[in-house]
Amino acid sequence: MNDPNGLIHHDGVWHLFFQHNAGGDEWGDICWGHATSPDLLTWTEHAVAIPAREDEMIFSGSVVHDAADDSGLGAGGEGPLLAFYTSAYRGHAVHGDDQAQSIAVSTDGGDTWSPYAGNPVHARGRTDYRDPKVFRFDGTAGAWWVMVAVDADASRLVVNVSDDLVHWRTTSTFTDDRVPGIWECPDLFALAVDGDPERVRWVLLLSTNGPDGGAQPVVIGDFDGETFAADPEVPVGLLDHGADLYAAASWNGVPGRRVLVGWMGQAFRAPTEGWQGAMSVPRELTLVGGPSGPRLASAVVAELAERERPSGELEIDVDIEVVLAPAGIRQRRIRATLAAGDAEVVDLAVHAGAHERTVLRWLVAEGVLELDRTRSGQIPDEALTRPTRAALPDPESRVLDLDVVLDAMSVEVLAAEGVVALSEIVLPGADSTQVRIAARGGRAHARVTVSDLVPD
Ligand code: FRU
């Protein structure tokens, strides 16, 4: 699997559709798989929701609940769920388009889906026009439906509006020189800075494939329902500094919360068999104010606390390496507040064993957080053996908070109140399950809670 698609919370159920090759563990013959969860933690996989066809693959998109049946595609007085996806035509173009936006309809709450007879519903005569995100815009001038999609190869966002979800009119396009590469999987949503309803800004989240690989730039600006304008004063941020998180998108239908999930595994093909790719831990997004403007912050969703079983809570002075958690399970959460003291470097080693370790390294004087996979186990690509670096928001700070979630094949790090995220795939051996901490050049102080993450 690759991108999450069609994220919607509907009738108490979290739906996660995803780019899926139902017939193999390589990308190809892509359709929409489907999983649901009552709590964002336990997922049940269902039958393929929207199958590929001989002449069409089903690329990324989104789902909305057309509660008022604006589309007229509902049944028995009930508004349908509508999936907006990209038809990627194979070996031929339809009306001159290789990619165009289509609809699938569900009148049974998302169990079964059928393509709309009038597909595609929006095309631009282009080869690379994809990844529609549809949402309801509710502004002072009225309410209507918005679809943002991308002219991927032209690094351009396309804003379309509709009253009935079937007929779409392009109102504007947007590009930004600060964001190079192929643009994919746009998401656009409003958040209140520091929770203040008087300070609402719009967040344009993109997935870009550029010269340095994949990234998820965050552009802050304003949106009036027809046009997005970036705020040139606010620097472009990154959702996550790691190499692997990609195509992350947020759920529709969750009033008051902006919950996001991303595909883990964009950077390389892991040596797994029979399956390939995974989703990140779901995260909740907020905007936090700062001197250079608002920044996107991520937190692990509160739901995960249900699965935490604290196995160690301690407050210690750190210099030489100590074991914080003995060998055991691989699913863990580590929350730490580090005070640098007179240390130059603080290392938190996870997935650690006799010969392996993945190191989260705080370079105190540089104000940098590194994720070092050079000894993390099997890394299939030489290029991935350099540590990934992220600049901390306050390079002078001698205190750092960390929230780290470990799964068998992943490390997800949220640092500095979630303003810095660093998530990557690792491939440690089954015995590499210790957590250790060490400081160099002096003595640091750490307050740490290590929890096992247990199944339901
Ligand atoms: C992003 C992406 C999307 C596209 C899908 C195809 O990973 O390339 O732009 O819709 O994957 O699987």
Residues whose N, C-alpha, C, O or C-beta is under 5 A from the ligand:
A	BS01	FRU	D3 Q19 I30 F59 S60 R130 D131 E184 C185 A247
